[in-house]
């Protein structure tokens, strides 16, 4: 499928899949969306702790990067697992220029290390951030009671409805620890109902720019 780099409304970049008219991040602001959904309504629930994070859709690595940038202020240590079936190329990563856009150019070596690290291998990005990338289909996730937080950042249900089903969310529920949290940019009624049907308590929260709402689900 044809892919191109586009600039979103906040000046940050993302990758667009032209055949689907779908982006890796919101065209209303890639960085704004990532911070709003995954940091403000996910990561900031945790402080002074050592937590495990699962990202569904490692993609461009933006969510991993901003998590890495935020953990020191929250006094967190993070073991981060990013699952991706179709990795982004190193050339595309360079064109996205996220460290510069985040005023974090001195962290470029850490971001490159994330992308250059071997798959299926635990890599120490820093003393407080351990990364393992897994190249596999989301349906093959079978961990149990392992994660505190899930960033559910798959492509939208319009283009990949099979990723937003009870089958997938049951796996997410099983992989979370008690009181674990899943956050996603989606607010579709079908997504909310699927999350509830597998046992999550679901909250509607104000959405990022361009979206009225988003969802946060807690394993009770």
Z-matrix of the N, CA and C atoms (Angstrom, degrees):
N
C 1 1.463
C 2 1.523 1 110.43
N 3 1.302 2 115.96 1 141.99
C 4 1.462 3 120.97 2 -177.54
C 5 1.522 4 110.45 3 -74.00
N 6 1.346 5 115.84 4 132.90
C 7 1.454 6 122.26 5 -178.62
C 8 1.527 7 108.58 6 -126.37
N 9 1.325 8 115.98 7 147.20
C 10 1.456 9 119.57 8 174.55
C 11 1.525 10 109.39 9 -146.61
N 12 1.328 11 115.80 10 156.26
C 13 1.453 12 122.55 11 176.90
C 14 1.517 13 108.63 12 -85.25
N 15 1.337 14 117.12 13 129.04
C 16 1.467 15 120.73 14 176.37
C 17 1.528 16 108.78 15 -125.12
N 18 1.328 17 115.58 16 158.03
C 19 1.454 18 121.88 17 176.39
C 20 1.527 19 109.02 18 -99.08
N 21 1.336 20 116.64 19 129.42
C 22 1.464 21 121.47 20 -178.25
C 23 1.532 22 110.52 21 -91.51
N 24 1.317 23 116.58 22 177.36
C 25 1.464 24 121.68 23 -169.84
C 26 1.518 25 114.41 24 -64.26
N 27 1.345 26 118.03 25 -24.52
C 28 1.469 27 119.06 26 178.88
C 29 1.526 28 112.29 27 -91.70
N 30 1.333 29 116.62 28 7.42
C 31 1.454 30 121.18 29 179.30
C 32 1.510 31 114.31 30 92.40
N 33 1.334 32 118.02 31 -12.41
C 34 1.460 33 121.27 32 177.82
C 35 1.527 34 109.81 33 -84.45
N 36 1.315 35 115.76 34 162.61
C 37 1.464 36 121.13 35 -172.34
C 38 1.520 37 111.98 36 -108.45
N 39 1.308 38 114.36 37 161.18
C 40 1.455 39 120.80 38 173.42
C 41 1.517 40 108.70 39 -151.63
N 42 1.316 41 115.69 40 176.92
C 43 1.457 42 121.63 41 178.31
C 44 1.524 43 108.66 42 -103.87
N 45 1.315 44 115.02 43 131.96
C 46 1.465 45 120.35 44 176.48
C 47 1.527 46 109.71 45 -108.79
N 48 1.336 47 115.67 46 133.29
C 49 1.462 48 121.53 47 171.90
C 50 1.524 49 106.48 48 -94.64
N 51 1.310 50 115.81 49 106.60
C 52 1.467 51 119.92 50 -169.33
C 53 1.527 52 112.40 51 -66.60
N 54 1.329 53 117.95 52 -35.78
C 55 1.461 54 120.15 53 -178.23
C 56 1.524 55 111.81 54 -62.55
N 57 1.324 56 116.09 55 -29.93
C 58 1.467 57 121.37 56 -179.11
C 59 1.529 58 113.07 57 -98.47
N 60 1.336 59 116.90 58 -12.55
C 61 1.466 60 121.27 59 -168.60
C 62 1.535 61 109.62 60 51.65
N 63 1.338 62 114.48 61 48.88
C 64 1.470 63 122.09 62 -175.98
C 65 1.516 64 108.93 63 -132.12
N 66 1.342 65 116.20 64 141.83
C 67 1.452 66 121.57 65 -179.55
C 68 1.528 67 110.73 66 -113.38
N 69 1.330 68 115.53 67 157.75
C 70 1.462 69 120.27 68 173.41
C 71 1.525 70 111.20 69 -67.74
N 72 1.315 71 116.59 70 -29.90
C 73 1.465 72 122.11 71 178.77
C 74 1.528 73 108.26 72 -136.65
N 75 1.319 74 115.96 73 168.95
C 76 1.455 75 121.11 74 -176.92
C 77 1.532 76 111.62 75 -63.19
N 78 1.328 77 116.24 76 134.63
C 79 1.461 78 120.03 77 175.20
C 80 1.531 79 111.14 78 -70.14
N 81 1.336 80 117.20 79 -11.38
C 82 1.466 81 121.33 80 176.30
C 83 1.532 82 111.96 81 -82.53
N 84 1.326 83 116.83 82 -4.38
C 85 1.463 84 120.81 83 178.20
C 86 1.511 85 111.39 84 146.27
N 87 1.332 86 117.02 85 100.51
C 88 1.467 87 120.86 86 -175.80
C 89 1.518 88 111.79 87 -62.84
N 90 1.332 89 117.08 88 -51.14
C 91 1.462 90 120.16 89 -177.59
C 92 1.519 91 110.77 90 -69.78
N 93 1.320 92 117.70 91 -40.59
C 94 1.474 93 120.23 92 178.48
C 95 1.515 94 111.02 93 -59.17
N 96 1.325 95 116.97 94 -44.40
C 97 1.464 96 120.62 95 179.87
C 98 1.522 97 110.84 96 -62.64
N 99 1.336 98 116.68 97 -46.51
C 100 1.462 99 120.57 98 -177.48
C 101 1.516 100 111.43 99 -59.87
N 102 1.338 101 117.13 100 -45.20
C 103 1.462 102 120.18 101 179.48
C 104 1.525 103 111.35 102 -66.16
N 105 1.308 104 116.80 103 -43.30
C 106 1.473 105 120.48 104 -175.61
C 107 1.527 106 111.17 105 -65.00
N 108 1.325 107 116.91 106 -49.58
C 109 1.463 108 120.78 107 -173.61
C 110 1.522 109 111.51 108 -76.32
N 111 1.318 110 116.52 109 -52.16
C 112 1.463 111 119.75 110 -167.02
C 113 1.525 112 113.88 111 -93.30
N 114 1.320 113 117.59 112 -30.34
C 115 1.466 114 119.73 113 179.07
C 116 1.522 115 110.79 114 -91.89
N 117 1.330 116 117.63 115 -58.70
C 118 1.462 117 120.58 116 -174.90
C 119 1.522 118 112.59 117 -62.51
N 120 1.325 119 117.15 118 -39.76
C 121 1.472 120 120.44 119 -175.25
C 122 1.529 121 113.54 120 -106.02
N 123 1.329 122 116.55 121 3.78
C 124 1.459 123 120.48 122 178.21
C 125 1.510 124 112.20 123 -127.48
N 126 1.325 125 116.86 124 -75.09
C 127 1.462 126 121.52 125 -173.21
C 128 1.521 127 112.66 126 -59.59
N 129 1.322 128 117.76 127 -37.58
C 130 1.472 129 120.45 128 -175.33
C 131 1.532 130 113.31 129 -71.10
N 132 1.322 131 117.81 130 -4.45
C 133 1.463 132 120.37 131 171.89
C 134 1.527 133 111.21 132 -71.90
N 135 1.333 134 116.22 133 -16.48
C 136 1.457 135 121.62 134 -173.24
C 137 1.534 136 109.40 135 -116.30
N 138 1.324 137 116.09 136 132.07
C 139 1.461 138 121.48 137 176.46
C 140 1.521 139 108.75 138 -144.06
N 141 1.335 140 114.74 139 150.57
C 142 1.471 141 120.68 140 175.45
C 143 1.526 142 111.65 141 52.61
N 144 1.324 143 116.07 142 53.23
C 145 1.464 144 119.77 143 -172.60
C 146 1.528 145 109.56 144 -151.99
N 147 1.319 146 115.12 145 172.15
C 148 1.466 147 123.04 146 171.30
C 149 1.521 148 106.03 147 -119.48
N 150 1.331 149 117.18 148 113.41
C 151 1.465 150 120.24 149 -171.77
C 152 1.529 151 111.05 150 -124.36
N 153 1.342 152 113.42 151 159.79
C 154 1.463 153 121.99 152 175.53
C 155 1.524 154 108.74 153 -109.27
N 156 1.334 155 115.60 154 128.94
C 157 1.463 156 121.68 155 179.96
C 158 1.524 157 109.00 156 -117.99
N 159 1.339 158 115.67 157 136.23
C 160 1.461 159 122.78 158 172.88
C 161 1.522 160 108.00 159 -113.78
N 162 1.325 161 116.43 160 125.67
C 163 1.462 162 119.53 161 174.26
C 164 1.518 163 109.63 162 -107.63
N 165 1.316 164 115.82 163 123.89
C 166 1.451 165 122.54 164 176.25
C 167 1.521 166 107.71 165 -93.57
N 168 1.334 167 115.10 166 98.38
C 169 1.450 168 122.04 167 -175.80
C 170 1.517 169 111.18 168 105.10
N 171 1.352 170 118.04 169 70.22
C 172 1.465 171 121.00 170 -178.24
C 173 1.522 172 111.12 171 -60.02
N 174 1.323 173 116.96 172 -39.35
C 175 1.456 174 122.39 173 170.62
C 176 1.516 175 115.65 174 52.21
N 177 1.321 176 116.13 175 -121.09
C 178 1.461 177 122.37 176 -175.96
C 179 1.518 178 112.95 177 -78.04
N 180 1.334 179 117.51 178 -11.71
C 181 1.458 180 121.37 179 -176.96
C 182 1.511 181 113.99 180 83.48
N 183 1.338 182 118.04 181 4.41
C 184 1.464 183 120.57 182 -178.00
C 185 1.519 184 112.00 183 -61.02
N 186 1.325 185 118.08 184 -44.39
C 187 1.467 186 119.87 185 -178.27
C 188 1.527 187 111.62 186 -65.52
N 189 1.327 188 116.45 187 -37.72
C 190 1.465 189 119.69 188 176.74
C 191 1.523 190 110.36 189 -65.69
N 192 1.329 191 117.15 190 -40.53
C 193 1.464 192 121.12 191 -179.49
C 194 1.520 193 111.66 192 -63.84
N 195 1.324 194 117.70 193 -48.28
C 196 1.463 195 117.82 194 -177.15
C 197 1.529 196 111.30 195 -70.28
N 198 1.328 197 117.23 196 -29.71
C 199 1.469 198 119.84 197 172.94
C 200 1.525 199 109.73 198 -62.62
N 201 1.325 200 116.28 199 -46.60
C 202 1.467 201 121.92 200 178.11
C 203 1.532 202 110.76 201 -57.16
N 204 1.336 203 117.13 202 -39.98
C 205 1.462 204 121.21 203 -178.46
C 206 1.526 205 112.33 204 -71.00
N 207 1.327 206 117.68 205 -24.52
C 208 1.467 207 121.11 206 -172.49
C 209 1.524 208 114.35 207 -97.44
N 210 1.316 209 118.68 208 -17.55
C 211 1.477 210 118.72 209 -168.90
C 212 1.530 211 112.90 210 -68.10
N 213 1.316 212 118.49 211 -29.96
C 214 1.464 213 119.01 212 -178.53
C 215 1.522 214 110.92 213 -64.05
N 216 1.337 215 116.87 214 -42.60
C 217 1.469 216 119.89 215 -179.12
C 218 1.522 217 111.97 216 -67.20
N 219 1.340 218 117.14 217 -23.27
C 220 1.463 219 121.65 218 179.71
C 221 1.522 220 112.01 219 -96.27
N 222 1.314 221 117.21 220 -0.81
C 223 1.470 222 123.34 221 -176.81
C 224 1.532 223 110.37 222 54.30
N 225 1.334 224 114.65 223 49.97
C 226 1.459 225 121.56 224 -179.04
C 227 1.518 226 111.07 225 -112.48
N 228 1.320 227 115.17 226 147.89
C 229 1.451 228 122.00 227 162.91
C 230 1.528 229 106.77 228 -113.80
N 231 1.322 230 115.85 229 139.27
C 232 1.460 231 120.21 230 -171.43
C 233 1.522 232 110.93 231 -130.46
N 234 1.334 233 115.28 232 131.86
C 235 1.460 234 122.57 233 164.49
C 236 1.526 235 105.99 234 -103.21
N 237 1.316 236 116.72 235 116.36
C 238 1.467 237 123.01 236 -167.69
C 239 1.524 238 109.39 237 -115.93
N 240 1.332 239 116.35 238 123.86
C 241 1.454 240 122.09 239 175.95
C 242 1.521 241 108.13 240 -113.69
N 243 1.329 242 115.92 241 121.57
C 244 1.461 243 121.15 242 177.97
C 245 1.514 244 110.58 243 -112.00
N 246 1.335 245 116.26 244 120.11
C 247 1.464 246 121.48 245 -178.68
C 248 1.525 247 109.25 246 -101.80
N 249 1.303 248 116.92 247 129.84
C 250 1.464 249 122.05 248 -177.15
C 251 1.528 250 109.26 249 -149.67
N 252 1.322 251 116.21 250 128.53
C 253 1.466 252 120.00 251 179.00
C 254 1.526 253 112.34 252 -85.87
N 255 1.347 254 117.10 253 -29.30
C 256 1.465 255 121.25 254 -175.45
C 257 1.529 256 109.23 255 -133.48
N 258 1.335 257 117.06 256 88.51
C 259 1.465 258 120.65 257 -173.78
C 260 1.523 259 113.94 258 -61.07
N 261 1.319 260 114.63 259 147.54
C 262 1.459 261 122.96 260 173.67
C 263 1.524 262 108.54 261 -75.65
N 264 1.333 263 117.27 262 145.20
C 265 1.458 264 120.47 263 -178.96
C 266 1.531 265 111.00 264 -77.22
N 267 1.326 266 115.81 265 155.81
C 268 1.457 267 121.14 266 177.47
C 269 1.528 268 110.42 267 -61.60
N 270 1.320 269 117.76 268 -34.37
C 271 1.468 270 121.39 269 178.38
C 272 1.529 271 110.66 270 -63.44
N 273 1.322 272 116.85 271 -42.46
C 274 1.470 273 120.41 272 178.31
C 275 1.523 274 111.02 273 -65.63
N 276 1.324 275 117.27 274 -39.66
C 277 1.464 276 121.55 275 178.52
C 278 1.527 277 110.17 276 -58.03
N 279 1.319 278 116.65 277 -43.08
C 280 1.452 279 120.38 278 179.98
C 281 1.512 280 112.27 279 -63.06
N 282 1.317 281 117.44 280 -38.37
C 283 1.465 282 121.14 281 -179.42
C 284 1.524 283 112.55 282 -70.34
N 285 1.322 284 117.75 283 -24.39
C 286 1.463 285 120.63 284 -179.80
C 287 1.528 286 112.12 285 -71.29
N 288 1.327 287 118.22 286 -33.01
C 289 1.466 288 123.31 287 170.79
C 290 1.533 289 112.35 288 56.67
N 291 1.331 290 116.97 289 43.58
C 292 1.461 291 119.80 290 -173.88
C 293 1.525 292 113.81 291 -67.74
N 294 1.305 293 118.36 292 -38.51
C 295 1.471 294 119.15 293 -177.58
C 296 1.531 295 110.99 294 -61.46
N 297 1.305 296 116.23 295 -41.36
C 298 1.460 297 119.67 296 178.04
C 299 1.523 298 110.86 297 -63.32
N 300 1.330 299 117.07 298 -43.39
C 301 1.463 300 120.95 299 -178.59
C 302 1.523 301 112.16 300 -68.33
N 303 1.323 302 116.98 301 -24.16
C 304 1.469 303 122.02 302 177.98
C 305 1.527 304 112.36 303 -92.64
N 306 1.342 305 116.40 304 7.75
C 307 1.474 306 121.04 305 -175.56
C 308 1.526 307 110.54 306 54.79
N 309 1.319 308 114.89 307 40.86
C 310 1.461 309 121.16 308 -176.86
C 311 1.528 310 110.35 309 -132.77
N 312 1.326 311 115.83 310 41.91
C 313 1.460 312 119.99 311 -176.37
C 314 1.524 313 112.21 312 -59.38
N 315 1.341 314 116.70 313 -28.59
C 316 1.466 315 119.65 314 179.47
C 317 1.527 316 112.68 315 -71.94
N 318 1.337 317 117.20 316 -5.66
C 319 1.467 318 120.95 317 176.67
C 320 1.524 319 112.23 318 -102.19
N 321 1.317 320 117.45 319 8.05
C 322 1.461 321 121.12 320 -177.13
C 323 1.527 322 111.99 321 -57.77
N 324 1.337 323 117.47 322 -39.03
C 325 1.464 324 119.40 323 -178.80
C 326 1.526 325 111.62 324 -63.55
N 327 1.349 326 116.68 325 -33.99
C 328 1.468 327 120.04 326 178.74
C 329 1.532 328 110.11 327 -70.07
N 330 1.338 329 116.15 328 -39.99
C 331 1.463 330 120.49 329 179.47
C 332 1.531 331 110.27 330 -65.97
N 333 1.316 332 116.27 331 -41.68
C 334 1.460 333 119.43 332 177.38
C 335 1.521 334 110.71 333 -64.54
N 336 1.320 335 116.42 334 -36.91
C 337 1.466 336 119.96 335 178.76
C 338 1.522 337 110.80 336 -62.74
N 339 1.339 338 116.57 337 -37.79
C 340 1.461 339 119.87 338 176.66
C 341 1.525 340 111.16 339 -58.05
N 342 1.319 341 116.11 340 -45.29
C 343 1.463 342 119.61 341 -175.78
C 344 1.525 343 113.06 342 -79.66
N 345 1.302 344 116.99 343 -30.19
C 346 1.466 345 120.30 344 -178.35
C 347 1.524 346 113.49 345 -84.97
N 348 1.328 347 116.43 346 -12.21
C 349 1.463 348 119.30 347 -177.33
C 350 1.529 349 111.05 348 -68.12
N 351 1.320 350 115.40 349 152.48
C 352 1.459 351 120.73 350 -179.37
C 353 1.527 352 110.90 351 -68.21
N 354 1.325 353 114.82 352 148.18
C 355 1.455 354 120.43 353 174.83
C 356 1.526 355 109.79 354 -76.16
N 357 1.325 356 115.03 355 151.60
C 358 1.471 357 123.48 356 178.23
C 359 1.531 358 112.28 357 65.18
N 360 1.318 359 117.39 358 23.35
C 361 1.460 360 121.78 359 -178.03
C 362 1.519 361 110.02 360 -130.59
N 363 1.316 362 117.31 361 134.47
C 364 1.467 363 120.92 362 175.41
C 365 1.526 364 109.22 363 -73.97
N 366 1.333 365 116.36 364 123.50
C 367 1.455 366 122.65 365 -177.19
C 368 1.525 367 109.17 366 -122.14
N 369 1.323 368 116.77 367 132.65
C 370 1.458 369 121.19 368 175.17
C 371 1.528 370 108.74 369 -87.83
N 372 1.337 371 116.23 370 107.42
C 373 1.463 372 120.72 371 176.94
C 374 1.526 373 109.56 372 -79.18
N 375 1.328 374 116.07 373 -37.35
C 376 1.467 375 123.26 374 173.85
C 377 1.519 376 106.90 375 -155.95
N 378 1.338 377 116.89 376 178.75
C 379 1.470 378 119.87 377 178.77
C 380 1.524 379 111.63 378 -59.74
N 381 1.327 380 117.02 379 -29.45
C 382 1.452 381 120.30 380 -175.29
C 383 1.514 382 115.05 381 -103.94
N 384 1.345 383 117.85 382 0.81
C 385 1.468 384 119.57 383 -174.01
C 386 1.522 385 109.71 384 -139.34
N 387 1.334 386 114.68 385 110.76
C 388 1.459 387 122.36 386 176.63
C 389 1.529 388 108.73 387 -107.79
N 390 1.319 389 116.86 388 134.95
C 391 1.461 390 121.57 389 -174.87
C 392 1.523 391 110.78 390 -123.67
N 393 1.337 392 114.89 391 136.75
C 394 1.459 393 121.12 392 168.13
C 395 1.517 394 108.18 393 -133.17
N 396 1.320 395 116.57 394 119.14
C 397 1.460 396 121.47 395 176.40
C 398 1.524 397 108.88 396 -96.05
N 399 1.324 398 115.89 397 136.82
C 400 1.458 399 120.69 398 179.39
C 401 1.526 400 109.15 399 -124.38
N 402 1.325 401 116.45 400 123.16
C 403 1.457 402 121.15 401 178.45
C 404 1.526 403 108.56 402 -94.94
N 405 1.330 404 115.20 403 99.17
C 406 1.458 405 119.20 404 -178.51
C 407 1.513 406 110.56 405 -165.16
N 408 1.305 407 115.44 406 166.53
C 409 1.457 408 122.74 407 175.51
C 410 1.523 409 109.66 408 -72.62
N 411 1.319 410 116.98 409 143.04
C 412 1.463 411 120.49 410 -178.65
C 413 1.526 412 112.10 411 -60.48
N 414 1.329 413 117.04 412 -28.44
C 415 1.460 414 120.24 413 -178.82
C 416 1.528 415 112.54 414 -67.43
N 417 1.323 416 117.05 415 -15.54
C 418 1.468 417 120.13 416 -178.28
C 419 1.527 418 112.81 417 -92.29
N 420 1.333 419 117.79 418 4.85
C 421 1.467 420 121.28 419 176.97
C 422 1.523 421 108.70 420 -73.66
N 423 1.332 422 116.51 421 125.19
C 424 1.465 423 120.36 422 -176.58
C 425 1.527 424 112.69 423 -135.41
N 426 1.327 425 118.36 424 21.93
C 427 1.460 426 120.98 425 177.84
C 428 1.527 427 109.99 426 -68.77
N 429 1.324 428 116.42 427 156.78
C 430 1.461 429 121.45 428 -179.56
C 431 1.520 430 109.80 429 -133.26
N 432 1.338 431 116.11 430 129.45
C 433 1.473 432 122.40 431 173.68
C 434 1.532 433 111.73 432 50.46
N 435 1.321 434 117.01 433 47.88
C 436 1.459 435 120.80 434 -173.38
C 437 1.531 436 113.12 435 -113.54
N 438 1.321 437 117.73 436 -38.73
C 439 1.465 438 120.68 437 -169.12
C 440 1.529 439 112.70 438 -104.75
N 441 1.327 440 114.51 439 147.55
C 442 1.467 441 121.74 440 173.92
C 443 1.521 442 111.94 441 -90.63
N 444 1.331 443 116.09 442 -27.62
C 445 1.462 444 120.74 443 -171.27
C 446 1.519 445 109.22 444 -148.25
N 447 1.337 446 115.14 445 135.31
C 448 1.463 447 121.34 446 174.75
C 449 1.518 448 108.81 447 -119.02
N 450 1.330 449 116.08 448 127.07
C 451 1.460 450 122.40 449 167.33
C 452 1.532 451 106.18 450 -92.39
N 453 1.326 452 116.80 451 105.81
C 454 1.472 453 119.12 452 -178.89
C 455 1.524 454 107.91 453 -95.42
N 456 1.345 455 115.47 454 96.51
C 457 1.458 456 121.79 455 -170.84
C 458 1.521 457 111.01 456 -124.67
N 459 1.330 458 115.85 457 41.74
C 460 1.462 459 120.78 458 177.16
C 461 1.525 460 110.38 459 -72.62
N 462 1.335 461 116.06 460 163.29
C 463 1.457 462 118.93 461 172.55
C 464 1.523 463 109.44 462 -58.93
N 465 1.329 464 115.69 463 153.68
C 466 1.455 465 121.31 464 -171.71
C 467 1.513 466 114.50 465 -63.14
N 468 1.336 467 113.78 466 158.68
C 469 1.463 468 120.60 467 -177.93
C 470 1.521 469 112.56 468 -64.07
N 471 1.326 470 117.79 469 -22.08
C 472 1.467 471 120.33 470 178.42
C 473 1.525 472 111.17 471 -61.69
N 474 1.339 473 116.67 472 -36.87
C 475 1.468 474 119.90 473 -176.34
C 476 1.526 475 112.99 474 -105.14
N 477 1.344 476 117.91 475 -25.76
C 478 1.464 477 120.58 476 178.21
C 479 1.534 478 109.91 477 -135.84
N 480 1.331 479 116.43 478 69.01
C 481 1.474 480 120.08 479 -176.97
C 482 1.522 481 113.32 480 -60.78
N 483 1.339 482 117.69 481 -24.72
C 484 1.460 483 120.75 482 -178.02
C 485 1.525 484 113.10 483 -67.44
N 486 1.344 485 117.21 484 -13.71
C 487 1.464 486 121.03 485 179.64
C 488 1.525 487 112.39 486 -90.01
N 489 1.323 488 117.27 487 -2.55
C 490 1.471 489 121.28 488 -174.26
C 491 1.523 490 110.67 489 -123.74
N 492 1.312 491 116.36 490 41.70
C 493 1.459 492 122.47 491 -173.75
C 494 1.529 493 111.35 492 -111.20
N 495 1.329 494 115.21 493 168.16
C 496 1.460 495 119.96 494 175.40
C 497 1.528 496 110.67 495 -58.26
N 498 1.323 497 117.39 496 -36.99
C 499 1.463 498 120.67 497 179.85
C 500 1.531 499 111.24 498 -57.03
N 501 1.323 500 116.24 499 -46.62
C 502 1.471 501 120.45 500 -179.65
C 503 1.522 502 110.63 501 -70.52
N 504 1.322 503 117.22 502 -43.19
C 505 1.465 504 119.22 503 -176.65
C 506 1.529 505 112.19 504 -70.88
N 507 1.319 506 117.95 505 -26.71
C 508 1.460 507 119.95 506 172.60
C 509 1.531 508 109.67 507 -64.02
N 510 1.328 509 117.23 508 -41.11
C 511 1.462 510 120.25 509 176.02
C 512 1.532 511 110.80 510 -62.11
N 513 1.340 512 116.38 511 -39.79
C 514 1.466 513 120.13 512 178.58
C 515 1.533 514 110.49 513 -64.30
N 516 1.318 515 116.50 514 -42.01
C 517 1.463 516 121.36 515 178.95
C 518 1.524 517 110.25 516 -61.72
N 519 1.319 518 116.50 517 -43.39
C 520 1.469 519 120.57 518 -178.00
C 521 1.524 520 112.42 519 -68.39
N 522 1.325 521 117.18 520 -32.60
C 523 1.464 522 119.91 521 -176.43
C 524 1.522 523 112.99 522 -80.37
N 525 1.343 524 117.35 523 -15.18
C 526 1.460 525 120.98 524 178.35
C 527 1.521 526 111.92 525 -83.97
N 528 1.326 527 115.22 526 148.74
C 529 1.458 528 121.04 527 168.29
C 530 1.525 529 109.27 528 -74.33
N 531 1.338 530 117.70 529 165.53
C 532 1.458 531 120.74 530 174.53
C 533 1.523 532 109.51 531 -57.36
N 534 1.328 533 116.20 532 138.01
C 535 1.465 534 124.34 533 -176.50
C 536 1.526 535 112.24 534 70.26
N 537 1.326 536 116.97 535 8.20
C 538 1.458 537 120.35 536 175.66
C 539 1.521 538 110.57 537 -67.25
N 540 1.329 539 115.34 538 158.08
C 541 1.462 540 121.96 539 -170.89
C 542 1.521 541 111.00 540 -126.62
N 543 1.326 542 115.90 541 138.86
C 544 1.462 543 123.75 542 171.30
C 545 1.515 544 108.18 543 -116.38
N 546 1.333 545 117.30 544 129.67
C 547 1.468 546 120.91 545 175.37
C 548 1.519 547 109.10 546 -121.27
N 549 1.329 548 115.66 547 143.55
C 550 1.455 549 121.67 548 179.10
C 551 1.517 550 110.25 549 -149.40
N 552 1.315 551 114.89 550 152.05
C 553 1.467 552 121.48 551 177.83
C 554 1.522 553 111.76 552 -71.40
N 555 1.328 554 117.64 553 -19.27
C 556 1.463 555 121.25 554 -175.07
C 557 1.526 556 111.36 555 -73.17
N 558 1.336 557 115.47 556 146.57
C 559 1.466 558 120.72 557 173.95
C 560 1.528 559 110.94 558 -132.75
N 561 1.331 560 116.98 559 16.78
C 562 1.461 561 120.36 560 -178.20
C 563 1.532 562 110.96 561 -60.84
N 564 1.326 563 116.19 562 141.80
C 565 1.450 564 120.39 563 178.93
C 566 1.515 565 112.52 564 -59.59
N 567 1.329 566 117.21 565 -37.46
C 568 1.468 567 120.48 566 -179.99
C 569 1.525 568 111.12 567 -66.14
N 570 1.345 569 117.20 568 -34.69
C 571 1.461 570 121.20 569 177.80
C 572 1.526 571 110.08 570 -69.31
N 573 1.318 572 116.16 571 -45.27
C 574 1.468 573 120.34 572 179.18
C 575 1.525 574 110.76 573 -59.41
N 576 1.331 575 117.15 574 -44.05
C 577 1.464 576 120.47 575 -178.82
C 578 1.525 577 111.56 576 -66.99
N 579 1.333 578 116.99 577 -38.69
C 580 1.468 579 120.10 578 178.49
C 581 1.522 580 111.05 579 -64.06
N 582 1.328 581 116.93 580 -40.56
C 583 1.468 582 120.93 581 176.89
C 584 1.530 583 110.89 582 -63.01
N 585 1.316 584 116.42 583 -44.56
C 586 1.462 585 120.22 584 179.68
C 587 1.528 586 111.37 585 -65.00
N 588 1.318 587 116.79 586 -38.56
C 589 1.461 588 120.50 587 -175.59
C 590 1.527 589 112.66 588 -66.93
N 591 1.336 590 117.88 589 -23.34
C 592 1.471 591 119.36 590 178.37
C 593 1.523 592 111.81 591 -96.30
N 594 1.348 593 117.54 592 2.42
C 595 1.456 594 119.61 593 171.50
C 596 1.515 595 117.26 594 115.23
N 597 1.328 596 117.73 595 2.68
C 598 1.457 597 120.07 596 178.68
C 599 1.532 598 111.63 597 -79.72
N 600 1.332 599 116.06 598 147.29
C 601 1.451 600 122.29 599 163.09
C 602 1.519 601 106.89 600 -89.21
N 603 1.330 602 117.91 601 122.95
C 604 1.459 603 121.82 602 -169.79
C 605 1.527 604 110.48 603 -114.57
N 606 1.332 605 114.89 604 133.28
C 607 1.468 606 122.33 605 175.86
C 608 1.521 607 109.40 606 -113.36
N 609 1.329 608 115.83 607 138.93
C 610 1.454 609 120.83 608 166.58
C 611 1.521 610 107.73 609 -90.75
N 612 1.323 611 116.98 610 129.20
C 613 1.456 612 122.30 611 -179.43
C 614 1.524 613 109.41 612 -124.94
N 615 1.335 614 117.96 613 158.43
C 616 1.466 615 119.52 614 176.18
C 617 1.528 616 110.65 615 -56.42
N 618 1.316 617 116.13 616 136.70
C 619 1.452 618 120.43 617 -176.38
C 620 1.518 619 113.26 618 -86.42
N 621 1.319 620 116.71 619 172.06
C 622 1.463 621 121.64 620 175.54
C 623 1.527 622 110.02 621 -72.62
N 624 1.337 623 118.46 622 174.75
C 625 1.464 624 120.16 623 177.56
C 626 1.525 625 111.90 624 -50.07
N 627 1.326 626 115.81 625 131.95
C 628 1.453 627 121.26 626 179.75
C 629 1.510 628 114.99 627 90.88
N 630 1.346 629 117.43 628 -7.09
C 631 1.462 630 121.06 629 178.39
C 632 1.528 631 109.40 630 -132.85
N 633 1.322 632 116.11 631 135.52
C 634 1.466 633 119.61 632 -178.49
C 635 1.520 634 111.66 633 -72.73
N 636 1.353 635 116.85 634 -38.15
C 637 1.465 636 120.41 635 -175.85
C 638 1.525 637 111.03 636 -139.67
N 639 1.335 638 115.03 637 164.96
C 640 1.457 639 124.24 638 170.10
C 641 1.528 640 106.06 639 -139.69
N 642 1.338 641 116.41 640 176.01
C 643 1.464 642 119.93 641 -178.45
C 644 1.525 643 111.90 642 -122.42
N 645 1.334 644 114.27 643 143.78
C 646 1.463 645 121.84 644 169.99
C 647 1.519 646 107.52 645 -129.48
N 648 1.335 647 116.28 646 128.83
C 649 1.463 648 121.95 647 -175.78
C 650 1.522 649 109.03 648 -121.34
N 651 1.349 650 116.44 649 136.17
C 652 1.450 651 121.96 650 -178.14
C 653 1.521 652 109.52 651 -120.64
N 654 1.327 653 116.02 652 135.46
C 655 1.459 654 121.74 653 177.12
C 656 1.525 655 108.33 654 -80.54
N 657 1.304 656 116.38 655 115.81
C 658 1.468 657 121.89 656 -176.26
C 659 1.530 658 110.66 657 -98.84
